[in-house]
Amino acid sequence: MTSADLVLPPTDQQTPTAALLQAPEAQVLELAIGDMHLLLEQHGYVIALYPSGIRPEHERRLHSIRSVLESDRIALVKVDLPPLGLAVLVRQLRQLSVCDFSPGVVASAARLLSHYIYAGALLNSVARLDRVPVSLKSHATSWVPGSQFAVLAGPEAQLMKVGPTVEPPTGPDFGTHLLVAKGNLQSDWVQETLAPAWKVQAIHDATVPSDSPRWWGTGKL
């Protein structure tokens, strides 16, 4: 984890918080190594989840720390999820960490659970979206004032223009909760249209992660 706004609050008193691994420009290597060593002493192992879009120098920092410590108790797991989806996955692993599972099982669960997280956004433009395939027609439509697009990045990429006669993206076929981070785009479509269509059991609010505008290619989301 690299920023405080990616750490979701625990759902109960047993769920531990997450440790933040700072970016290279925010912390010198010696201190980063010391922090990781302390985590290993306190908890026995570390599972570091980080996004696939992380800067190369930040990813190199993580591998450097593990190499210097020469520890097989540090697992580096790269995840191809948007920032809020990654935060949900981290919280799920935090919940699992208090169960009687081995570190290997918890780390392996990251790959499995990521396929059950429906991570998407409502955007006013897909002109700069490069994480999800965008057709030429969608690019052209995004220049029309007032256009809105429902985009799913996972578990299967979907993109469609939102309209009164358009069905929402295909959602999960199992009971789930919906975590919504309201950004600068003024719309109730997610709560009033998507949530009923997906038959969500509860809606929770969250803060828009600082990395979300860069990930989705627009701040209006």
C-alpha positions in Angstrom: 0.0 0.0 0.0 1.3 3.5 -0.9 -1.2 6.1 0.3 -3.3 6.5 3.4 -6.6 7.0 1.5 -6.3 3.5 0.2 -6.7 2.0 3.7 -10.4 1.3 4.3 -11.6 1.2 7.9 -12.0 -2.2 9.5 -15.5 -3.8 9.5 -15.1 -5.1 13.0 -12.8 -4.9 16.0 -10.8 -7.9 15.0 -9.7 -6.7 11.6 -6.2 -5.2 11.8 -5.2 -2.0 9.9 -2.8 -2.0 7.0 0.8 -0.9 7.0 1.7 1.8 4.5 4.8 1.3 2.4 6.0 4.8 1.4 7.1 5.9 -2.0 10.9 6.3 -2.7 10.7 10.1 -2.6 8.9 10.0 0.7 11.3 7.8 2.6 15.0 6.9 2.2 15.9 3.3 1.6 17.5 2.8 5.0 14.3 3.8 6.9 12.1 1.7 4.5 14.3 -1.3 5.3 14.0 -0.7 9.0 10.3 -0.4 8.8 10.0 -3.6 6.9 12.3 -5.4 9.4 10.1 -4.1 12.3 7.0 -5.4 10.6 8.6 -8.9 10.2 9.6 -8.8 13.9 6.1 -7.9 15.0 4.0 -10.1 12.7 6.3 -12.8 11.3 5.5 -12.1 7.7 4.5 -9.4 5.3 2.2 -9.6 2.2 2.7 -6.4 0.2 0.0 -5.7 -2.3 0.6 -3.0 -4.9 -1.1 -1.9 -8.2 0.1 -3.0 -11.6 0.3 0.7 -12.6 2.8 1.5 -9.8 5.8 3.6 -10.9 8.9 1.4 -11.9 11.1 3.0 -9.3 8.6 2.2 -6.6 8.3 -1.4 -7.6 12.1 -1.6 -7.7 12.2 -0.2 -4.1 10.0 -3.1 -2.9 12.2 -5.7 -4.5 15.3 -4.0 -3.1 14.0 -4.1 0.4 13.2 -7.8 0.1 16.6 -8.5 -1.4 18.5 -6.6 1.3 16.6 -8.4 4.1 17.1 -11.7 2.3 13.7 -12.9 3.7 11.3 -15.4 2.3 8.7 -14.0 4.7 8.0 -11.1 2.4 5.5 -11.7 -0.5 5.1 -9.0 -3.2 1.8 -9.4 -4.9 1.0 -7.2 -8.0 -2.7 -6.7 -8.5 -4.4 -5.4 -11.7 -7.3 -3.6 -9.9 -8.3 0.1 -9.8 -7.3 1.9 -6.5 -10.6 1.4 -4.7 -10.8 -2.2 -5.8 -7.3 -2.7 -4.5 -8.3 -1.2 -1.1 -11.3 -3.6 -0.9 -8.9 -6.6 -1.6 -6.5 -5.4 1.0 -9.3 -5.2 3.6 -10.4 -8.7 2.7 -6.9 -10.1 3.3 -6.8 -8.2 6.6 -9.9 -10.0 7.6 -8.4 -13.4 6.6 -5.2 -12.7 8.4 -6.8 -13.1 11.8 -8.0 -16.6 10.8 -6.0 -19.8 11.3 -4.5 -19.7 7.7 -0.9 -19.9 6.8 0.8 -16.9 5.2 1.0 -18.7 1.9 -2.8 -19.3 1.9 -3.5 -15.6 2.7 -1.1 -14.5 -0.1 -2.6 -16.9 -2.6 -6.1 -15.7 -1.7 -5.3 -12.3 -3.3 -5.4 -13.9 -6.7 -8.6 -15.7 -6.1 -10.5 -12.9 -4.3 -9.6 -10.3 -7.0 -11.9 -12.3 -9.4 -14.8 -11.6 -7.2 -14.4 -7.8 -6.9 -16.4 -5.9 -9.4 -14.4 -2.7 -9.8 -15.6 0.1 -12.0 -16.5 3.8 -12.3 -19.0 6.2 -13.8 -17.0 8.6 -16.0 -17.9 11.7 -18.1 -15.1 10.9 -20.6 -13.1 7.9 -21.8 -10.8 10.0 -24.0 -7.8 9.3 -21.8 -8.8 5.9 -20.5 -6.1 3.4 -21.3 -6.8 0.6 -18.7 -9.9 -0.7 -20.5 -10.4 -1.3 -24.2 -12.3 1.7 -25.7 -13.8 1.7 -29.2 -13.5 4.5 -31.6 -17.3 5.1 -31.3 -17.0 5.5 -27.5 -14.1 7.9 -27.9 -16.1 10.0 -30.3 -19.2 9.9 -28.0 -17.1 11.0 -25.0 -16.7 14.4 -26.6 -20.5 15.0 -26.6 -21.4 17.3 -23.6 -23.2 15.5 -20.8 -22.1 12.0 -21.8 -21.6 9.4 -19.1 -20.0 6.0 -19.3 -20.2 3.0 -17.0 -16.9 1.2 -17.0 -16.0 -2.1 -15.4 -12.3 -2.9 -15.1 -12.8 -6.3 -13.5 -13.4 -9.1 -13.2 -14.3 -8.7 -16.9 -13.9 -5.4 -18.8 -17.1 -3.7 -19.8 -17.8 -0.2 -21.2 -21.1 1.3 -22.2 -22.7 4.7 -22.5 -25.2 5.4 -19.7 -28.8 6.1 -20.9 -32.4 5.6 -19.9 -32.9 2.6 -22.2 -29.5 1.0 -21.6 -29.1 -1.9 -19.2 -26.3 -1.5 -16.6 -23.2 -3.6 -16.9 -23.5 -7.3 -16.0 -22.9 -7.7 -12.3 -22.2 -10.4 -9.8 -24.6 -13.4 -9.5 -24.0 -13.6 -5.8 -24.9 -11.4 -2.8 -22.6 -8.5 -2.3 -22.1 -5.0 -0.9 -21.4 -1.9 -2.9 -18.7 0.5 -1.9 -19.2 4.0 -3.5 -16.6 6.8 -3.6 -18.4 9.9 -4.8 -16.2 12.1 -6.9 -16.7 15.3 -8.9 -19.3 13.8 -11.3 -22.8 14.7 -10.1 -24.9 11.7 -10.6 -27.1 9.2 -8.6 -26.9 6.5 -11.3 -24.8 4.2 -9.3 -27.1 4.3 -6.3 -30.4 4.5 -8.1 -29.9 2.3 -11.1 -26.8 0.1 -10.7 -27.4 -1.0 -7.1 -31.0 -2.2 -7.7 -30.0 -3.9 -10.9 -27.2 -5.8 -9.1 -29.5 -6.5 -6.1 -26.8 -5.3 -3.6 -27.5 -6.0 0.0 -26.0 -2.7 1.3 -24.3 0.5 0.0 -21.3 2.0 1.8 -19.6 5.3 1.2 -15.8 5.8 0.8 -13.4 8.5 -0.1 -12.1 8.7 -3.7 -8.5 7.4 -3.6 -6.0 10.1 -4.8 -4.7 7.7 -7.5 -8.2 7.2 -9.0 -8.2 10.2 -11.4 -4.9 9.0 -13.0 -6.1 5.4 -13.2 -9.4 6.3 -14.9 -8.0 9.1 -17.0 -10.4 11.8 -15.7 -11.1 13.6 -12.4 -14.8 13.6 -13.2 -15.8 10.2 -11.9 
